[in-house]
Amino acid sequence: MSVNVPLLPLFPLNLVPFEGEPINLHIFEDRYKDLVRDCLAGAAHFGIVPYISEQLCEYGGYMQITEIVKTYSDGRMDIRTLCVSRIRIIKLQNPAPGLTYAACQAEVMPADPAAPANPATHDALWVLVKRLYALLQSQLDSSKRDVTHLSYALGHKIGLSLDQEYELFLITSEQERQEYLIGHLQQALPSLEEFDRTRARIQLNGHFQKFDPLTF
C-alpha cells in the first residue's frame, strides 16, 4: 500500500537508485547540507530523483540516512544512505517555501515483492553476464549469483545507459527485470565480441601466424 508524504526533501542526481542499494554521498553544497540537517532533525528520509537529459524524472528512490560517516569543519559531510523503496512526485516545489532546496509531495510506493525470477531466467542471465565479464577481462563477484534481486545487483554493472537504468528501475517484477537485462546483453554482446576479434586481428598484424590446415 502506498503512502503520501506531504513534503519530502529532494536530491536530484545523475543516478538511478535501485531498491535495497546502499549509496554513499559526499555533501558539499550548502542547500544539501541544509537538507541533511533537516532530515536528521526529522524522519531522516529524502528522495533521490534521477535527472536525465536535463529533466527531472517522475519517479525516484525513497532514501534513508543510515550513517553520518564524517563531518568536516566547513560543514561538508560524508553520509551513507539506503534506498528503501520508490517514490512518485505528485507536486514539486523548487525551492520549497522557507527552504533552500527542492521538496515535493510524494507517493511512497510499496516495496518490491520478494518473488524471485524463474530459475531458468536467472541462470540464463548469469551465463550472459559471465560472457560479458570474460570479454572485458574483469573480475565478476560470484557472490551475487544467488541473490533474489539479481537485476538490482547487476543494474549498474553491465553497461546500461542512464535511460536504460531508469527503465529497469520502473519495472516492478524481478522476472521482467531479468528479462530486460537478458535482452540488453543479447544485443550488446555480439558487438563486443566482434570488437574483441577485430582487436585480436589488429594485434596479430605483422606477426608470424600459424593457421590450422583447411579440408576441402
N, C-alpha and C positions, 0 to 999 in steps of 0.2 A: 504494500500500500504506500503510495507516495504521500509526502508531507510538504506543505507550503511553508517557506521561510520568508518573513516579511522584508528582511534586509540582510543580505548576505554579502560580505566583502568580496571583491573580485580581483584576481591577479591574472590579467591576460598574458599569455606566453606563446612563443612558437613551439609549443609542446602539447602532445596529446597524452593525458594521464590515464592509464588503464587501472581498472578496479583492482585493489589489493596491492598496487605498486607503491613502494616507498620512493619518495622524491626528496632529494637534498637541495636546499636553496640557499644561496648567499644573498642576503637582503642588504641593499646599499642605497636605494633611492629613498628619499625622505618620506614620500607618501606610503611606501610599502613598509618602512619602519613603523609608521603610524598604524598601518593595517595589522601588523603582527602584534603590536602592543594592545590594540583594541581587542583582537581575537583572544589574547591571553587573559584579558580582563573579563571576557565573556565565555562563550562556548568553545573557543579555540578552533572554530571551523571557518573556512573560507572556500571560495571557488577558484580553481584554475580553469580558465576557458581558453581554448586554442584560438590564436589569432593567425588566420591563414589568408594569404592573398589580400592583405590589408583589410580584412573583415573579421569581426568578432563572431565566432560561431554561436549557434543557439544552445548547444549542449556542452557541458564541461564536467570536470571532476569535483566531487564534494570532498574537500581535503580536511584532514585533522592534523593539527600540530602535535607531534609526539615528543619532541625534544628541542630545547634550545641548546645547541652544542657549544656555541661560543658567542659572546657579546664583546664587541670591540669598543675602544674608548670613544670613537666618533659615532657610536650608535649602530654601526653595521652589525649584522647577526648572521650566523650560520645556523640553520634550523633543519630539522628532519620532519617530514610530513608523510602522511599516508592517504592515498585515495580510497575512500570507503564506499563510494557509490557515484552515480551520475546526478547531475542537475540539469534542469532546463530553465533558461532565462525567461521569465514572464514579463518583467518590466525592468529596463536598465536605466540607471541614473549615473551620469559620468560628468563631474564627480557627484556623489550623493550629497544632499543638503547637510551642511555642517561638517563634512568630511573632506579629506584631501585626495581620496581615492574613489574609484568606481564601486558601486554596490548594486544589488538587484533584488527584486522579489523573485524568488526561485522555487521551483518544484524539485524536491529531492526525491529521486526515483528509488524504488526498492532495489536492494542488492541483487546481483545476478543469481539465478537459480544455480544450485550446486551440481546440476545434472552434467555428467561428463559427456564427451563426444563418443560416438560409436568407436569401439576399439580398432576396427579396420581403418577408419578415417584417421585416428590418432597415429597408428603405425605408418600409414601412407605419408602423412605429413612429416613424421620424423625421418623417414627414408630420404625425402626430398631435401630436408634441412641438412642432413649428413652430406648429401651430394654438394650442396652449396658451400658448406664449410670446407670440404675437401678441395673444391676448386679455389677457394680463397686462401687455402693453406692456413686456416685459422683453427684455434682450439675450440671445440664445442663442449659446453658444460653438460655432461651426460646426466647430471642430477636433475635437470629439467625434464628429462624424458617422461617421467611418470606423474608430473603434476596434473591436477584435474583441469585447470585452465591453461593448457599449453599455449593457446593462442596469445594470451596476455604475456606469458613468459618470453615469447618469441617476437612480440609485436614491434619492438624497437631494434631487432637484431637480424632481420633478413632483407633489409634494403627497401622497405616501403617508403614512399614519399609521405610527406605530412598529410596530404589529402587522403592517401590510402589508409594511413593510420587512423584518421578521423572516421573514415568509412567503417573500418574494423571496430572502432570504439562504439559506433551506433548499433552494431549487431548485438542482440541480447542472448543469443543461443550459442553455446560453445561449439556445438556441431556445425552451425552455419559459419562461425568464425574460422574454424579449422578448414572448412571447405573453401572459404575465401582465400586463405593463405596457400592452400594447395593450388588453386587457380593462378595465383600470383607467381608461385615458383615454377609451375609448369610453363608459364610464358617466359619467365626470366632465365631459367637455366639453359635452354638451347643457345641463346645469345652469348651467355657467359662461357659455355663450353666451346663454342666456335671461336670466341676471342682467345681462349686458352690454347686451342690448336694453332691459331694464327701466330700467337706469341711464340709457341714452340718452334714453328717453321722459321720464323724470323731469326730465332736464336741459333738454328742449325745452319743458316746461310753461311757458306764459306768453309764449313767443317766437312771432314770426311764422313760420309754416311754409309751405313750398311743396310741394304734392303733385303727383305726376305724374297726368295725366288717365287715367281708367279707361275701358276699352272694354267695353260690354255687348253 
